[in-house]
Amino acid sequence: MAATGHLIVSVKTLATVAVGATAGWTAFEAGLPLPWMMGPMLVVGLIGIAGIQLNGHGVHVPMWLRTTMVPIIGVMLGSGFTPAVVAGMREWWITLSALVVYIVVTSGLVYQFYRRVYRFDPATSYFASIPGGLIDMAIIGEGQGGDARTISLIHFSRILISVIALPFLMRHIYSPTGPASLVPGGSATMELRDLVLLGGCAVIGYFGGRLIRLPGAQISGPLALSAILHATEITVASPPVWLIIFAQIVVGSALGARFAGVSIKAAGKLMVAAIFATMIMFSMTVAAAFSLSQFVDEPLAALILAYAPGGVTEMSLIALSLNIGVAFITSHHIARIALSIGLMPFLWRHVVSKRVGKA
């Protein structure tokens, strides 16, 4: 029986990833930005909501497969931390400090929106409003009395909207040209030494990051080790193009598969709520980017992506596909996740929940 169960999971996974790969190729041929992740995410997500069966099974991507792919993306992003980039990191303190204000103010506005317009309970409203990680906010929010399903679907919708909207917005602002702007680069060839080093970054970074409780350990751990190796020029290699594309297909398919089993009515209601909330976040993002552009020597597009309310993996991939400030943008999103996990639950326990209790 167990073997049959594993076989079913394998068939479901293969079918889902195959659909995702086809959608990615179609999006690539159509010239869409970030095609290898956006295509799978949209098509697999629609199939999941519609309840369409693939060879007798619903769409599904197991967590272990997504978890295996994310460290590869982390290693790839870490390759952007060249000696020149690291030398300029001391100038980021202004934007990293402003990130604290951005998170608190933006979360406060969205919290009020969910409470007053959609009448979510305080804990659900609060943890759905924080621009943190989907899984982290759902787990922490549920532990504080929130509705984990609502929180997770809201955050998924926020990330989905951000991934769909931002590449088109960035194309309008940044105006990259040519197919090279749509596909991330990678090493065409790789020596055995580089393979061992980068593989070590992925494995050791992931498990080491979990051991010391790094925020978003599956991407931040491998990224940190890869950044060290590239900053010191121990290696200048990055994962091959085909592996980068496959990782995006898996991540995109996994994001889309999260909608499997969700009714159209429930998904629609939360999607509408997330659209309006994300518009509030986008407004704050653009305001912060324009304000900070007066004080830092970074392109406006890089500032918008650094403060955008998407996932760290997805926003970093968009930055990579546009070849703009990858290290700058990735560092800010890792800091955002760390603040969302560390600061915001603290404010809930010691400030917000006490005020709600007195109301």
N, C-alpha and C positions, 0 to 999 in steps of 0.2 A: 504493500500500500504506500509506504514512504517513497519507494522508488518511482511509483506511478505519479505521486505528487510532485516529485522533483522533475519528472519528465514533462508534466503539464506546465510547470513554471518555466522550463527551458523552451518549450514550444511557444508559450505566450511571449517570452522575452525576445526570442529570435524574430517572431512575427512583428512585434512592436518596433524593434530596432530596424528591421527591414523596411517597414513603412516610414520610419523616421529618416532613414538614409535616402529613400526615394524622394521624400518631401524636401530634404536638404539639397539634393541634386537639382530638383525642380526649381527651388528658390535660388540656387546658384545660377542656373541657366537664365532665370528671369532677371538677374542682376539685383536681387534684394540685398540689403546690408545684413551682415552676420547670418548668411543663409543656412549654414550647417547646424546652427542651433535654433534660429527662429522658425525655419521650415518644419522640423520635427516637432517643436513645441506646439505650434498652431494646429497642425494636422492631427497629431496624436491626442491633443487636448479635445478637439472637436469630436473625434471618434469616441473618446472616453465619455463625454457628456451625452452623445447620441446613443451610447450603449451598443455600438456596432461590434459584432463579433469578428475576430480574426482567426479563421480556421477553427471556429467553435469556442474561442476563448476571448475574454476582454483584454484590453491593452494593459501591459504591466512591465515595469522595469524594476528588478529587485534592488534594494538599497545597497547591497554589497557591490553591485556593478557600478552604480553611480559613484559610490565611495572610492572605487578603484580608479575611476577616470579623473576625479577632481584633483588628486595629488599630481597627476600628469600636467594638468592646467597650471597648478601652483608652481611646478618646476619651470614650465614655459614662461610664466610671468616673472619668475625670479631671474630669468636670463636677461631681463631688461635693466637690471641694476648694474650697469657698467660703472667703471671707476669714475667717469665723468658725471654720471647721474648721482652717484653717492656723494661726490664732492659738492653738488648743489643742494643736497637735502637740508643743509642748515638753514636755508631760506624758507623752509616750509612751516616754521613754527607759527607764523601768523595764521595761516589757513587751518592748521591742526587745532590751534587754540579756539578759533572761531567756530570750529565744528561742534564744540560743546554747546555753545549758544544756539546754533542752528538746530541741534537735536532736541534740546529742551523746548524751545519756542515752537518748532514745527509740531512736535508731539503734543504739546498743549493745545494748539489750534485744532488738530485732527481729533484729539480726545473730545473736545467740546462738540465737534461735528457729530461724532458717533453717539454721544450722549443725548444731544438735543434733537437731532434729526431722526436717527434710527433707534433711539431708546435702548441701546445696548446697556447691559449692566456695567458698573464702574470698572471692574477688573478686566472684562472683555474689551471695553472701550479703550482702556489705558494701554493694554499690551498689544492691541490691534493697531494702535496709533504710532508705536515706536518703529522707526525705520531700521529694525534689526533683522536678524536671520529668521527665516520661517520656522524652522524646527525649534530654535532656542526660545523664541517668543511664545510659541504654542506650549512648550513644556513649562516654562516659567509662569506664563499666564494661567495655565490650568492649576498649577500649584498654589496660586493665589486666589483661586475661586472663579476664574474665567472660563469661557466656553472654548475649549481647545479647537474644536472643528471650525467654529466661526473665525477664530484668530488665525488659524492656519490657512483657511481659504481666502481671507482678506489679504494676508501677506503674500500668498501665491499670486492673487490677482494683481497686487501692487507690482510685484516683480515682472509678471507677464506684461502688464501695461507699459512698464518702463522699458522692457526689452523690445517691445514692438515700436514704441513711439520715439525713443531716443536715437536710434540709428538714422531715422529720417530727419529728425531735428538737427543732428550733428552734420548730416550731409548738407543740409541747407546752410548751416552756420560755417562749417569748416570747408565744405565743397571739395572733398577728395575726388580725384579722377582716376579712371582706369580700373581694370579688374583687380589689380594688386591691392587696392584699398579695401576690397571686400573679403579677402582671404588672408588669414594670419600667416606669417612666415614661419619657417622652421629650418632645421638643418637638412640638407639634401643627403648628406652622408654623415656617418658617425663612427668614430673609432671605438674599439672595445673599451679603452680607458674612459672615454666620455660616457659610454653606456653604463659602465659600473658606477661612475660618479653621480650621474643624473638619476639612475635607479636607486642609489643609496639615499639621495635627497628625498625621493618620493616615499620610500619605505621608512627610513629613520625619521624623516621629518614628520610623517603622519603619526607614527606611534609615539615618538618623542613629544610631539605637540600635545597629544592626548594626555600623556603622562604628566606634563607640567600645566595642563589645563589652559592651553592657548585658545583664545577666541577663534572659532572657525578653524580648528586644528587641522582638518583634512586638507585645507588649502594653505593656511598661514604657515604651518610647520615646513612642508616641502618648499614653499616660497622662500622662507627665511634662509634655509640651508643653500638653496640654489642661488639666492642673492649673494650670500657670502662667497661662494665659489666663483661667481661671475665678477663680483666686485674686486676680488683679489686676483682675477684672471687665471685661476687654477684651471678653468675650462671656459671656452667661449662657445661651446656647442649648446644647442637647444633641441627639444624633441622633434622628430621628423614630421613633415607636413601631414602625412597620412594619419599619424597617431593623433595629432592635434585635431584633425577633422573628425576622426572617430570619437574622440572624447567629447567634442561638441554635440555630435549626433546623440550619444548616450545621455548627456546632461539635458539636452533639449527634450528628448523623448521621455526622460524621467519626470521632468517638470510637467509635461503635457499629461502624462499618465496619472498624475495626482487628481485629475478631475474625474477619473473613472468612478462610476457609482454615484456621482453627485447628480441630483435631479436638475433638469433645465431651469425649473422655477427657483430652486435654492441658489444655484450657481448664478442665475441672472440677477437676483436680488443683491447678493454679495458683490457681484461684479460691478453693478451700478454704484453701490456704496464705495467700493474701492476706486472707481473712476473719479468720483468727486473728491475723495480724500487724496488721491494721487495728484489731482490738479492743484490742490492746496499745497502739497509738498513740492510740486514742480514750480509753483509760483515763488515759494520760499527759496528754492534752489537757484532760480534765475536771479532773484533779488540778492542772494548771498554772493553769487558769482560776479555780478556787476559791481557790487560794493567792494569785494576783495580785489578785483582786477585793477583798482586804483593803487593798491599797495604791494602787489606781487608781480613778478615778471613771468606770468604763465598765461597761455592763450585762454580766451574766454571759453572755448569748447572744453578745454581740460578742466577748468574750474567747474563748469556745469556737470561734467561727468564725475568729478570728484565728490560733489555734493548730491548727485542724483539718488533718488530713493529706490535703487534697484539692488540686486544681490551682488556681493563682492565678486563672485565668479563671472556673472553675466556682464557687469559693468566693466570689469577688467578685460573681458573678451572684446567688448565693443571698442575700448581704447586700443586694444591690440590690432583690431581689424582696421582702425583708422590710422594706426601708427602715430598716436599722439599721447605723450605723457603717461606711458604705461606704469612706470614706477610711482610717479606722483599720484595717479588716480588709485592704483591698487593700495598704496599705503594709507590713503585717506579712508578707503572703504574698510580696511582692516581696523583702523582706529574707530570708525563708526560702529562696527560690530562690537568692539571691546567696550566702548562707552554705553552702547545699548544693553549689553549684558551686565556690566558692572555698575554704572551710575543709575540707570533708569529704574531697575528693581529696588535699589536702595531708596530712591525718592518715593517710590510707591509705598514701601513699608513704613518709612519714617515721616512722610509728609502727606501724600495724596490720600492714602487709605484712611488716615486719621481725620482729615478734613471731610471726607465722604461720610465717615462714621458719625461725625458731629452734625452733618446736614440733615 
